[in-house]
Amino acid sequence: MAAIDDRAGIELATAGVRERTARIESVAAFLAFSGSAVWPPRLPVVEAGLFALGGVIVGGVLNGLVSWALARNTARSNARVAALLVYEELLQSLPALLGLREHKTWGWLQAAHDFGRRDVWDENRAILGHALDPDAYMAIAAGYSGLASAAEMAAREEFSERISDAHGESLATTYLTINRGLSYLGLLLHRPSWWHPLARRAFNAKTLKHIDGLLEKGRKYQDFIAKHDG
């Protein structure tokens, strides 16, 4: 009887151990399936690393876009201010050129206030060089070059010396070139924003047509002078 009781006790203890082992295995399987178990560790660690890497990449892209947008807006703002200052400086020389219709002497240009001044252009032409296309930049540069030549000539000549037809032709060309440059600057100052594409396109077309008209006037003036000198 004692032996039977011992075997029964052993079997009962063994059954208890098996039951506890089965419970532990079921809990471990559940935890592994839910991703919160320590074992096996590879899958949760890889997933966490991928999520972290994705967050870093997305954050870097967003920061880059924001930095690019801010830099672009700053460049546009600086270009607009530079265009406004250069526009104002060029306007100061136009009245003297217009007055040559009645006052055809070098003394008229000598007495003109701030004629041929280019301090603002020298300080801001690098900024405008990034914002303007080559034709626009060269038109403004040619206008300033023509003003500088006229101012040097006026300083050398006598006050009452009359302006020759050849020099008058050069001054007229400078006047038209400055007006082209002012029109190009107007694209930066008055052009509608990108949020109004139709208005922006219409403004560009109108301004470029005006610039082409100035070029045509320059060609007609050159033909007239050529016939007159002949």
Buried (B, 14 or more C-beta within 10 A) or exposed (E): EEEEEEEEEEEEEEEEEEEEEEEEEEEEEEEBEEEEBEEEEEEBEEEEEEEEEEEEEEEEEEEEEEEEEEEEEEEEEBBBBBBBBBBEBBEBBBEBBEBBEEBBBBBBBBBBEEBBBBEBBEEBBEBBBEBBEEEBBBBBBBBBBBBBBBBEBBEEBEEEBEBEEEBBBBBBBBBBBBBBBBBBBBBBEEBBEEEEEEEBEEBEEEBBEEBEEBEEEBEEBEEEBEEEEE
